[in-house]
Amino acid sequence: MDSSSNISRFMSVVLVLLVLLQALETVSATCDAGLDIVEHAFYVDPKYKRITDKLFQMAFGQDDFKLKIDEKITAWDGTNRTARGHYEWMLDHIKTHIDADEEYTYSGTKDGVVYDMHDKLTEEGGGAGYFRLRGEVEVDARTFAALMVEPEMLHRMDKTIKIMDFARTPSYRSSANQRIWLCYFRQAPGWGLPDLDSVDVTGWTAEDDGTIWQVSMGIPNILPITRRRSTKAKAIDWLFNLSLIRTDLNDWYPPSFRSWDMYWGYKLKPINGGKHTQVTLICQHNLRNWMVPNFVMNRMVGDVLADYIKTAESVAKEVIRDGKDACLREGVGL
């Protein structure tokens, strides 16, 4: 009788363990399916990984940011702070300007997303448009925020992305309500134009009322400017006989222009019981590309960013429908 009872208890324990293992395998499969959270980097082609490795070797003598956590770095505007210092400064700036309705001039509406321009900060930014966008999305704030700091999700939202790499960042201290990274990115704007690339301090901050802030600030000069001459660039040199003044224009048509994320920040406020989100975005980005003047870009940016928000909503809904949203949020600390 005792032997039979012991065998029964043993089999029960084995059964429980098998159920747990199956559950863990299911979670692992769900988290691994299409989400490379561990690597936290996206490369559209392996050659760009090799190119980026060389770029970092030039700058740091290794394949990642050789920086101390409290080391000061220079942002696009010449200010010198730690990465966290830049992040906190940008967060304060976004909080100051994002709800200041009197500062903005209405520019347009697309798909329910309203976009305005801040004339004064546009002028101070050399003509690069300082935009604010407002709308609602039918997904929760944490999932929407998680999309903005997960490389493969960012590529799903924006197919111009060739590189989105958070994996080379120093391991900055994180907490339950904040996380930051250094991120290197490269994009292809199309229309035969060269790529743009840069480095951002980026991250998210959660508040007690459920509001999520996701902000970024450009630190473009932390990496060297690429100067390799492409075949296209050499042909243009020959066509316009620019070789005699190359020393003055050696960055005018590189493989990628070093662009500036001047101001970028989301305010994501839960509404409808937390199921939906009121989205407000501030964006001022300078392509640093004389081939596309700011006044031309400013005519397109509002519509492009409105599309971006609605595309993000669609991607978030797909992630939720596929049951991957919890894994996505967990992977980026949200």
ZICORQUI-V257117 format. One record per run of one state. SS is the DSSP state (A for helix, B for strand, O for the rest). FROM is the first residue (numbers start at 1). TO is the last residue. If there is no record, write none. Layout:
[[SS/FROM/TO] [SS/FROM/TO]]
This chain:
[[O/1/1] [A/2/32] [O/33/40] [B/41/43] [O/44/45] [A/46/60] [O/61/71] [B/72/74] [O/75/79] [B/80/82] [A/83/97] [O/98/100] [A/101/103] [O/104/104] [B/105/110] [O/111/112] [B/113/117] [O/118/118] [A/119/124] [O/125/130] [B/131/137] [O/138/140] [A/141/147] [O/148/150] [A/151/157] [O/158/160] [B/161/165] [O/166/174] [B/175/175] [O/176/177] [B/178/187] [O/188/194] [B/195/206] [O/207/211] [B/212/218] [O/219/219] [A/220/222] [O/223/230] [A/231/240] [O/241/242] [A/243/248] [O/249/255] [B/256/258] [O/259/259] [B/260/271] [A/272/274] [O/275/275] [B/276/286] [O/287/293] [A/294/321] [O/322/324] [A/325/331] [O/332/334]]
